[in-house]
Amino acid sequence: MAVTVPEARAALLRGELAGEPAVTFVDTTTAGPNPGRLVAAWTARLEESGESGRPARGVGETAWRQARNAAHLWELRQHE
């Protein structure tokens, strides 16, 4: 399972998912508010999951507050 959310949200989820080795956390405030980086993070996780033959699940939240301008915000909306 991939959880791609801002770190503040990840902290809450880590408490609920403690001890789950199949969960990978990606901080969207550092992996991007750049949608290209978010897509790359999702792709990498799906490829890892595909190699194991197990289904993949994901939870995501874009780092909206890190949008630098209106064009960037539009890209984040397209990604969602």
Helices and strands as residue ranges (DSSP letters): E 2-5, H 7-16, E 24-27, H 28-31, H 35-52, E 58-60, G 64-66, H 70-79
